Amino acid sequence: MKKINENEVPAKFGTWGSRYLFNEPDFSAGSAELIPGKEIAEHMHDDEKEFFYFIKGTPLFKACGKEYRVSEGDAFLVEEGESHALINDTNGVIKINFVKMKIK
């Protein structure tokens, strides 16, 4: 069994960005905070599914050529090979949890 606290892991960009809580060969999980005006550019994973759970804020989420105005509590499962992006076009910080699962 492994245990970690989110505050023990530095954010990718100092005060914001992703924090990988677990990073195993076939599985990773973490959280991310995006400050206003920042984004995770459109990309895809050929060998991973990615689950997103939106905790705080109402960002714009793009997936598979569609745009979604996210609400707190929304969840998405992006399959391997599907493009996705996250844009914080709001005035507040957004927070998500994510899980990536390798597809064999």
N, C-alpha and C positions, 0 to 999 in steps of 0.2 A: 504494500500500500504506500502511496505517496501523498503528501500534503504540502501545500504551498499557499501563501497569502499573496494576493495581487500586489500589495504594497512592497513585497520583497523583490519584485522584478522591475527593473527600470523601463520606462517607456522608450520607444525607438528614437523619438526626437526630444528627449529631455522631459518636458512637461506634457507631451501628448504623443499619440501614436500607439502602435500595437505593443502588447505585452504577452509573450508566450509563456503560459503557466506550465504547460506540459508539451514536450516536443519529442515524441517517440517515432520510430521508423515508419509506422503505418497510421499514425494518429497525432494530431496536435490540437491544442485548445488554448484559448486565451481571451483577452479583452482588448478593446481599442477605444480610444477617445480621439475625436477629431475636433479641433477648435474651429471657429467660424472661418470660412473661406478656404479650408483645406479639403483635400479629396484623396481617395485611393483610385488611381487611374484605372480605366477599363483594362481588364486582363482576363485570362482564362487559365485553367489548370487541366492538362491533358490526362492526368492520372489521379485526380482528387475530386471528391465531392466536398462542398463547403456549406455548413449550416451557419446561419446568422440569426441572432436574437437581439432585437432592438430594445434597449433598456431605457435610454434617455434621449429625448429630442425627436425632431421630425425631419430628418434629412431626405435627400433624393437618392433612391437606390435604382440603379439601372441593371437590368438582367435580360438577356436574350432579346435585345432590341426593344424592350419596353421600359417605361419609366414609372416608378411608384413613389408616391409621397408617403413615407413611412410614418406609422404611429407607434408610440411606445407599446410594447407587447407583441408587435408583429414579428413573425419568423419566416425565413426563407430557406429553402434547400436548393442550392445550385449544383446541378449535375456536372460531371467531368465534361470538358469541352464547351461549356456554356460561358459566354462572356458576361462580366459583371463589373460594376463600379459603384463607389459610394461618394457622394458629394455633400459636404456640409455647407449649404447655401443659406443657413439660418444665422441668427444672431447669438445662438447659444452653443455650448459644448454638447456633442452627441456621444453616446456610449453604446457599444455593442459587445456582445459575447460571440465568439465564433469557435467552430470545431471543423477541422479538416480531416478527412478520412481518405487514405490511399486506396485506390482501386487496383486490384491485381489482375 
